[in-house]
Amino acid sequence: MNTATLERPLAAVAAEEASAFRSLDLQFSTADEMHEGLDNAVATLIETATEASCGILVTRLHPGRYTVAVDETVPFGETYESIAA
C-alpha cells in the first residue's frame, strides 16, 4: 500500500497539479512499494523543485513512513536523504 496521506494517492495526482505540491507524506508496507512510491513522489515534485530552484529531501520518519519535500537547503537538481531521529 502506498498512499500520500497529506494529500491524495500519487496515482491520482494529475501532471498539472504536481506543481502545487511542496511535500508528500507516504506510508508503505513492503520494500517494493517503498521503492516505487518514493520514485513516484520524487518525480511528482521535480517540477515544483525546478520552479523553486532547489532540490528534494526524502526523510525516513520511521520504518515504512517517509516525507518527500521540496527543500531550499538542498542544492538545485539534487535529492538528499535523511533519517529523522
C-alpha positions in Angstrom: 0.0 0.0 0.0 1.4 3.4 -0.9 -0.5 6.5 -0.1 0.1 10.2 0.1 -1.7 10.8 3.4 -1.2 14.6 3.4 -2.7 14.9 0.0 -4.0 12.0 -2.1 -2.7 8.8 -3.6 0.1 9.6 -6.1 -1.7 7.8 -8.9 -4.5 10.4 -8.6 -2.2 13.4 -9.0 -2.6 15.0 -12.4 0.5 16.4 -14.1 -0.9 20.0 -14.0 -1.5 19.6 -10.2 2.0 18.4 -9.5 3.4 21.9 -9.2 1.0 22.7 -6.3 2.7 20.0 -4.0 5.6 21.0 -1.8 5.6 17.8 0.3 4.1 14.3 0.4 3.7 12.1 3.4 3.9 8.4 2.5 3.5 5.1 4.2 4.4 1.7 2.8 4.0 -1.9 3.9 6.7 -3.6 1.6 10.1 -2.7 0.3 8.9 -3.0 -3.3 6.1 -0.5 -2.7 8.6 1.8 -0.9 11.0 1.9 -3.9 8.3 2.6 -6.4 6.4 5.0 -4.2 9.5 7.1 -3.4 10.5 7.2 -7.1 7.0 8.4 -8.0 7.0 11.0 -5.2 10.3 12.5 -6.3 9.1 12.5 -9.9 5.9 14.3 -8.8 7.9 17.1 -7.0 10.6 17.6 -9.7 8.6 20.4 -11.5 8.0 22.2 -8.2 11.6 21.9 -7.2 12.7 23.2 -10.6 10.4 26.3 -10.3 11.8 27.0 -6.8 15.4 26.4 -8.0 16.1 23.9 -5.2 16.3 20.2 -4.5 14.2 17.5 -2.9 14.7 16.0 0.6 13.5 12.4 1.4 13.1 11.9 5.1 12.6 8.5 6.8 10.3 9.2 9.8 10.1 5.5 10.9 10.1 2.1 9.2 7.7 2.4 6.2 6.9 6.1 6.8 8.5 8.9 4.7 8.2 12.5 3.8 9.3 13.7 0.4 9.6 17.5 0.2 10.9 20.4 -1.9 13.7 21.9 0.3 15.6 25.1 -0.2 18.6 23.7 1.8 19.1 21.0 -0.9 21.0 22.2 -4.0 19.1 22.5 -7.3 19.0 19.3 -9.2 19.8 17.1 -6.2 17.9 14.7 -4.0 19.1 14.2 -0.4 18.0 11.5 2.1 17.8 11.8 5.8 16.6 9.9 8.8 14.5 11.6 11.5 15.9 11.0 15.0 
